[in-house]
Amino acid sequence: MSEVNRVFLIVLDSVGIGGAKDAAAYGDEGSDTLKACFDSGKLHLPNLERLGLFCIDGINYGVKPKAPLASFARMEEASAGKDTTIGHWEIAGIISGSPLPTYPNGFPPDLIAAFEEKTGHGVLCNRPYSGTEVIRDYGEQHVKTGDLIVYTSADSVFQIAAHEEVTGLENLYRFCQIARDLLVPPHHVGRVIARPFVGTAPDFSRTSNRHDYSLLPPGTTFLDELQAAGKDTIGVGKIHDIFAGRGISQTQSIRNNQDGMEKTTAWAKADFSGLCFTNLVDFDMVYGHRNDVEGYAQALNRFDVQLGELMGALRPGDVLMLTADHGCDPSTPSSDHSRENVPWLVYGDSIAAGLDLGTCPTFADIGKTCADLLGVDAKIVGTSHALKLKR
């Protein structure tokens, strides 16, 4: 079989598979994102079924093929937290011992005062809020006054919403960088997020010009190790933002899941050697957080179609990995992330088919294995399963 030359690692943002041992400690006992979509009756995932998604430990529903095309595992999160930053950092080889700070009552007055002084703008809202509802409720006041809409969620985020024609995108991005620089310990939130919108009251709508400003990873990641070894490290979607650009040699923004898969498939047809790391955020942002079960299921169906196209574009020596970073069960009363295990599927002509890796104790096994398959001995936590996986 071919030597591994390229790995395509796709994070299906928030596609958890339930069952986290400590879910109750996070208020998420019983959450199961994939099961919620399956129970809708709308799920149709022939390619994921063929790969072996429903063969993973703990999944007692769906079609289990006699000869799965991929190897598979259930991944437990070793870090404290259930957010995008923590999840991706762990995939990359960093286990976080404490969760990033959250602000259920809004940000402290002294922090907001400092932000207002440095930006020259007042602040509206300053409390947890839905992203679509916050522009509905504060958008008109923002347009009239120029004050910035600052809000958070159950995650470790400082979000700034502003009208593209009132504030301007570059100004919004500059204000986000100001916030990022202000948010030092103990207020070191995981991400500052620009949330631009357009339109007139009451018909405001968010645009695709979101931009995330993340903390620098607190340690070495498999991206750093791959880059140091001369491998290409391509980020598609918000991967660049999540790692604050570190360890990423090229980046491509995306408009939505479909665009993300189209760009990933284009990379499969291009020449490079190393890693293509993709995040598909719509599952989480558009459907999970909005408690849209049917929409989530249909989004998975659309992904599955494009997954077939990507599989057909893979070359000898390519490896495809599919996983997630946390859950976001759209069927529960909560609209926030859920503490769940995640799937891991590994497929390629040099990869064993149907190998059940059981349950792995950390997402970090993914990054460690990825680096090992590419011939790089990454000095990160986690266990490599490359020897088991290679045919």
C-alpha positions as CSV (number, residue, x, y, z in Angstrom):
1,M,0.0,0.0,0.0
2,S,1.0,3.6,-0.5
3,E,3.0,5.6,2.0
4,V,0.9,8.3,3.7
5,N,1.7,11.7,2.1
6,R,-1.4,13.8,3.0
7,V,-4.0,13.7,5.8
8,F,-7.4,15.4,5.5
9,L,-8.7,16.1,9.0
10,I,-12.2,17.4,9.1
11,V,-13.9,18.6,12.3
12,L,-17.7,18.3,12.2
13,D,-18.1,21.1,14.7
14,S,-20.4,19.9,17.6
15,V,-21.3,16.5,16.1
16,G,-21.0,14.7,19.5
17,I,-22.1,11.1,20.0
18,G,-23.3,11.4,23.7
19,G,-22.2,9.4,26.6
20,A,-19.5,11.6,28.2
21,K,-18.7,10.1,31.7
22,D,-18.7,13.5,33.3
23,A,-21.6,15.0,31.4
24,A,-23.7,15.5,34.5
25,A,-21.0,17.7,36.0
26,Y,-21.5,20.1,33.0
27,G,-25.3,19.9,33.2
28,D,-25.4,17.8,30.1
29,E,-26.5,14.3,31.3
30,G,-28.4,12.6,28.5
31,S,-27.2,14.9,25.7
32,D,-26.5,13.1,22.4
33,T,-26.3,15.3,19.3
34,L,-26.1,12.5,16.7
35,K,-28.9,10.5,18.3
36,A,-31.1,13.6,18.3
37,C,-30.6,13.9,14.6
38,F,-31.2,10.2,14.1
39,D,-34.4,10.3,16.1
40,S,-35.7,13.1,13.8
41,G,-36.2,10.4,11.1
42,K,-34.5,12.8,8.6
43,L,-31.0,11.4,8.7
44,H,-29.6,9.7,5.6
45,L,-25.9,9.1,5.7
46,P,-24.9,6.3,3.3
47,N,-21.2,7.3,3.1
48,L,-20.8,7.7,6.9
49,E,-22.6,4.4,7.3
50,R,-20.2,2.7,4.9
51,L,-17.2,4.2,6.7
52,G,-18.5,2.8,10.0
53,L,-19.9,5.7,12.0
54,F,-22.6,3.6,13.6
55,C,-20.1,0.9,14.6
56,I,-18.5,3.2,17.2
57,D,-18.7,2.2,20.9
58,G,-21.8,3.4,22.5
59,I,-23.9,4.0,19.3
60,N,-26.7,1.5,19.5
61,Y,-28.7,2.8,16.5
62,G,-28.2,3.2,12.7
63,V,-26.8,0.8,10.1
64,K,-23.7,-1.2,11.0
65,P,-22.1,-2.6,7.9
66,K,-20.5,-6.0,8.0
67,A,-17.3,-4.6,6.4
68,P,-16.8,-0.9,7.4
69,L,-14.5,0.9,5.1
70,A,-12.8,2.9,7.8
71,S,-11.3,2.3,11.2
72,F,-13.1,3.9,14.1
73,A,-13.1,5.0,17.7
74,R,-15.0,6.8,20.4
75,M,-13.0,9.7,21.7
76,E,-13.3,11.0,25.3
77,E,-12.3,14.6,26.2
78,A,-9.6,14.8,28.8
79,S,-9.6,18.6,29.1
80,A,-11.9,20.6,31.3
81,G,-14.4,22.3,29.1
82,K,-16.8,21.8,26.2
83,D,-15.9,24.5,23.7
84,T,-14.4,24.9,20.3
85,T,-11.0,26.2,21.5
86,I,-10.5,23.6,24.2
87,G,-11.7,20.8,21.9
88,H,-9.4,21.7,18.9
89,W,-6.4,22.3,21.2
90,E,-6.9,18.8,22.6
91,I,-7.1,17.3,19.1
92,A,-3.8,19.1,18.4
93,G,-2.1,17.8,21.6
94,I,-2.8,20.1,24.4
95,I,-4.9,19.0,27.4
96,S,-6.4,21.9,29.4
97,G,-6.6,21.4,33.1
98,S,-9.1,24.1,33.8
99,P,-11.9,25.6,31.7
100,L,-11.6,29.0,30.1
101,P,-13.5,31.8,32.0
102,T,-17.2,32.3,31.2
103,Y,-19.4,35.3,32.1
104,P,-23.0,34.3,32.9
105,N,-23.7,37.8,34.3
106,G,-21.8,39.7,31.7
107,F,-18.3,41.2,31.8
108,P,-17.1,43.2,34.8
109,P,-17.6,47.0,34.7
110,D,-13.9,47.8,34.8
111,L,-13.2,45.6,31.8
112,I,-16.1,47.2,29.8
113,A,-14.9,50.7,30.9
114,A,-11.4,50.0,29.6
115,F,-12.8,48.7,26.3
116,E,-15.0,51.8,25.9
117,E,-12.0,54.0,26.5
118,K,-9.8,52.3,24.0
119,T,-12.4,52.0,21.3
120,G,-14.1,55.4,21.8
121,H,-17.5,53.7,21.7
122,G,-20.1,52.9,24.3
123,V,-21.3,49.3,24.9
124,L,-24.8,47.8,24.6
125,C,-26.1,44.6,26.1
126,N,-23.1,43.0,28.0
127,R,-24.7,39.8,28.9
128,P,-25.3,36.3,27.5
129,Y,-27.5,36.5,24.4
130,S,-28.4,34.7,21.2
131,G,-26.5,36.1,18.3
132,T,-29.6,36.5,16.2
133,E,-31.7,37.9,19.0
134,V,-29.1,40.4,20.1
135,I,-29.1,42.2,16.8
136,R,-32.9,42.1,16.7
137,D,-33.1,43.7,20.2
138,Y,-30.1,46.1,20.0
139,G,-29.4,46.6,16.3
140,E,-31.5,49.7,15.9
141,Q,-29.9,51.4,18.9
142,H,-26.5,50.5,17.6
143,V,-27.3,52.1,14.2
144,K,-28.5,55.3,15.9
145,T,-25.7,55.7,18.4
146,G,-22.7,53.8,17.1
147,D,-22.4,52.0,20.4
148,L,-21.0,48.4,20.0
149,I,-23.1,45.4,20.9
150,V,-21.0,43.3,23.3
151,Y,-22.4,39.9,24.4
152,T,-21.3,36.5,25.5
153,S,-22.8,33.0,25.8
154,A,-22.2,29.9,27.9
155,D,-18.9,29.6,26.1
156,S,-15.7,31.5,26.8
157,V,-16.3,34.2,24.2
158,F,-16.4,38.0,24.0
159,Q,-18.5,38.8,21.0
160,I,-18.9,42.2,19.3
161,A,-21.8,42.8,16.9
162,A,-21.7,45.8,14.6
163,H,-23.4,46.9,11.4
164,E,-21.0,46.7,8.4
165,E,-22.2,50.0,7.0
166,V,-22.2,51.8,10.3
167,T,-19.0,50.7,11.9
168,G,-17.1,49.2,8.9
169,L,-15.6,45.8,8.9
170,E,-12.0,46.9,9.4
171,N,-13.0,49.0,12.4
172,L,-14.9,46.1,13.8
173,Y,-11.9,43.9,13.4
174,R,-9.7,46.5,15.0
175,F,-12.1,46.7,18.0
176,C,-11.9,42.9,18.4
177,Q,-8.1,43.1,18.5
178,I,-8.4,45.8,21.2
179,A,-10.6,43.4,23.2
180,R,-8.2,40.5,22.6
181,D,-5.3,42.6,24.0
182,L,-7.4,43.6,27.0
183,L,-8.5,40.1,27.9
184,V,-5.6,38.9,29.9
185,P,-5.8,36.5,33.0
186,P,-8.1,36.2,34.8
187,H,-10.2,37.3,31.9
188,H,-8.4,35.3,29.2
189,V,-11.5,34.2,27.2
190,G,-11.0,31.6,24.5
191,R,-12.2,33.8,21.6
192,V,-13.1,37.3,20.7
193,I,-15.5,37.1,17.8
194,A,-16.5,39.8,15.3
195,R,-20.2,39.4,14.5
196,P,-20.9,41.8,11.6
197,F,-24.5,42.3,10.3
198,V,-26.4,44.2,7.7
199,G,-29.9,45.3,6.9
200,T,-32.4,47.7,8.5
201,A,-34.6,47.3,11.6
202,P,-36.3,44.9,12.2
203,D,-34.7,42.8,9.4
204,F,-31.1,42.7,10.4
205,S,-29.1,39.6,9.4
206,R,-25.6,38.4,10.2
207,T,-23.0,38.1,7.4
208,S,-20.3,35.6,6.6
209,N,-17.6,38.1,7.6
210,R,-17.2,36.7,11.1
211,H,-13.7,36.6,12.4
212,D,-12.3,34.9,15.5
213,Y,-9.4,36.2,17.7
214,S,-8.2,33.3,19.8
215,L,-5.8,32.8,22.6
216,L,-2.4,31.5,21.5
217,P,-2.2,27.8,22.3
218,P,-0.4,27.4,25.7
219,G,1.9,24.7,24.4
220,T,3.3,22.9,21.3
221,T,0.7,21.4,18.9
222,F,1.0,18.9,16.2
223,L,0.6,21.8,13.8
224,D,3.8,23.3,15.1
225,E,5.6,20.0,14.8
226,L,4.4,19.3,11.3
227,Q,5.4,22.8,10.2
228,A,8.8,22.4,11.8
229,A,9.3,19.2,9.9
230,G,8.6,21.0,6.6
231,K,5.1,19.7,6.0
232,D,2.3,21.8,4.6
233,T,-0.3,22.8,7.2
234,I,-3.4,24.1,5.5
235,G,-6.3,25.5,7.5
236,V,-9.8,25.6,6.0
237,G,-12.5,27.5,7.8
238,K,-11.8,28.9,11.3
239,I,-8.8,26.6,12.0
240,H,-6.4,29.6,11.5
241,D,-8.5,31.6,14.0
242,I,-8.7,28.8,16.6
243,F,-4.9,28.5,16.7
244,A,-4.3,32.2,16.4
245,G,-2.5,31.5,13.1
246,R,0.3,29.5,14.8
247,G,1.4,26.4,12.9
248,I,-0.7,27.2,9.8
249,S,1.2,27.7,6.6
250,Q,-1.9,28.5,4.4
251,T,-5.5,29.4,5.3
252,Q,-8.8,29.7,3.5
253,S,-11.9,31.2,4.9
254,I,-15.3,29.7,4.0
255,R,-18.8,30.9,3.7
256,N,-20.6,27.8,5.0
257,N,-20.2,24.0,5.2
258,Q,-20.8,23.5,1.5
259,D,-18.0,26.0,0.7
260,G,-15.8,24.3,3.2
261,M,-16.2,20.9,1.7
262,E,-15.7,22.3,-1.8
263,K,-12.5,23.9,-0.8
264,T,-11.3,20.7,1.0
265,T,-12.1,18.7,-2.1
266,A,-10.2,21.2,-4.2
267,W,-7.2,20.7,-2.0
268,A,-7.5,16.9,-2.6
269,K,-7.1,17.6,-6.3
270,A,-4.1,19.9,-5.7
271,D,-0.5,19.1,-4.9
272,F,0.8,19.4,-1.3
273,S,2.4,17.3,1.3
274,G,1.1,17.3,4.9
275,L,-2.1,18.2,6.5
276,C,-5.4,19.8,5.4
277,F,-7.3,20.7,8.6
278,T,-10.9,21.7,8.1
279,N,-13.6,23.0,10.5
280,L,-17.3,22.9,9.4
281,V,-19.0,25.3,11.8
282,D,-22.5,25.4,10.5
283,F,-23.6,22.3,12.4
284,D,-22.9,24.2,15.6
285,M,-23.5,27.8,14.7
286,V,-26.6,27.5,12.5
287,Y,-28.3,24.5,13.8
288,G,-27.1,23.3,17.3
289,H,-27.2,26.7,19.0
290,R,-30.7,27.3,17.4
291,N,-32.1,24.0,18.6
292,D,-33.0,23.1,15.0
293,V,-33.0,19.3,15.0
294,E,-34.3,18.8,11.5
295,G,-32.0,21.5,10.1
296,Y,-29.0,19.8,11.8
297,A,-30.0,16.4,10.3
298,Q,-30.4,17.9,6.9
299,A,-27.0,19.6,7.2
300,L,-25.4,16.2,8.0
301,N,-27.1,14.7,4.9
302,R,-25.7,17.4,2.7
303,F,-22.3,16.9,4.2
304,D,-22.6,13.1,3.5
305,V,-23.1,13.8,-0.2
306,Q,-20.0,16.0,-0.4
307,L,-18.1,13.5,1.7
308,G,-18.7,11.0,-1.2
309,E,-17.2,13.5,-3.6
310,L,-14.1,14.1,-1.4
311,M,-13.6,10.3,-1.0
312,G,-13.6,10.0,-4.8
313,A,-11.0,12.7,-5.1
314,L,-8.5,11.1,-2.7
315,R,-5.2,9.9,-4.1
316,P,-3.1,6.9,-3.2
317,G,-1.4,7.6,0.1
318,D,-4.1,10.0,1.3
319,V,-5.8,9.5,4.7
320,L,-9.2,11.0,5.6
321,M,-10.0,11.6,9.3
322,L,-13.4,12.7,10.6
323,T,-14.1,13.9,14.1
324,A,-15.7,16.6,16.3
325,D,-14.7,19.0,19.0
326,H,-17.7,18.8,21.4
327,G,-21.5,18.3,21.2
328,C,-24.4,20.8,20.8
329,D,-27.6,18.7,21.2
330,P,-30.3,20.6,19.3
331,S,-33.1,18.6,21.1
332,T,-32.4,19.8,24.6
333,P,-33.8,22.9,26.3
334,S,-30.2,24.3,26.3
335,S,-28.9,26.0,23.2
336,D,-25.3,25.7,24.4
337,H,-22.5,23.2,23.8
338,S,-22.9,19.8,25.4
339,R,-20.2,17.7,27.1
340,E,-20.1,14.6,24.8
341,N,-17.8,12.0,23.4
342,V,-16.9,12.5,19.7
343,P,-16.4,10.1,16.7
344,W,-13.2,9.3,15.0
345,L,-13.2,7.7,11.5
346,V,-9.9,7.0,9.7
347,Y,-10.0,6.0,6.0
348,G,-7.5,5.6,3.2
349,D,-5.9,3.0,0.9
350,S,-3.1,2.5,3.4
351,I,-5.4,2.3,6.4
352,A,-6.9,-0.9,7.8
353,A,-10.6,-1.2,7.2
354,G,-13.0,-2.1,10.0
355,L,-10.5,-1.8,12.9
356,D,-12.3,-1.0,16.1
357,L,-10.0,1.1,18.3
358,G,-12.6,1.1,21.1
359,T,-12.7,4.2,23.3
360,C,-9.7,6.5,23.5
361,P,-9.2,8.6,26.6
362,T,-8.3,11.8,24.9
363,F,-8.8,13.7,21.6
364,A,-5.0,14.1,21.5
365,D,-4.7,10.6,20.1
366,I,-5.9,12.2,16.8
367,G,-3.1,14.7,16.4
368,K,-0.5,12.2,17.6
369,T,-1.6,9.6,15.1
370,C,-1.9,12.2,12.3
371,A,1.7,13.3,12.8
372,D,3.0,9.8,13.1
373,L,1.3,8.8,9.8
374,L,3.0,11.7,8.2
375,G,6.4,10.5,9.5
376,V,6.7,13.2,12.2
377,D,7.4,12.2,15.9
378,A,5.4,15.0,17.5
379,K,6.4,15.8,21.1
380,I,2.8,16.1,22.3
381,V,0.5,14.2,24.6
382,G,-1.6,11.4,23.2
383,T,-1.1,7.9,21.9
384,S,-0.4,7.2,18.3
385,H,-2.4,4.4,16.7
386,A,-0.5,4.6,13.4
387,L,1.0,1.1,13.7
388,K,-2.4,-0.5,14.2
389,L,-4.0,1.6,11.5
390,K,-1.5,1.1,8.7
391,R,-2.1,-2.0,6.5
